[in-house]
Amino acid sequence: MGNRADPVTLLEQHLIDRGETQSDFARRSGVERSVVSRALARERRPGLDSASRIQEATGIPAAWWAHFRPRRKGRAKAAQRRAAK
């Protein structure tokens, strides 16, 4: 399949290149602002419909979001607890 770029990094760069805020992008692309915000914070990946709309607006393939792994908040705390034992 080759190297796949990180969709979050590509979306961040797209916003920077266009000088666009998350809210502006959300309105223009038809994606809820919370979806954009959570994706950029690496908390959740967008659903199929949102990923398709992001693709239409940016060219970032919707399928790339399927491989994106959000950060898990509990992992860091669990690792800290294990290290403290």
ZIGI-V9343 format. One record per run of one state. SS is the DSSP state (H for helix, E for strand, - for the rest). FROM is the first residue (numbers start at 1). TO is the last residue. If there is no record, write none. Layout:
SS:FROM:TO / SS:FROM:TO
//
This chain:
-:1:6 / H:7:18 / -:19:21 / H:22:29 / -:30:32 / H:33:40 / -:41:47 / H:48:58 / -:59:61 / H:62:66 / -:67:72 / H:73:84 / -:85:85
//
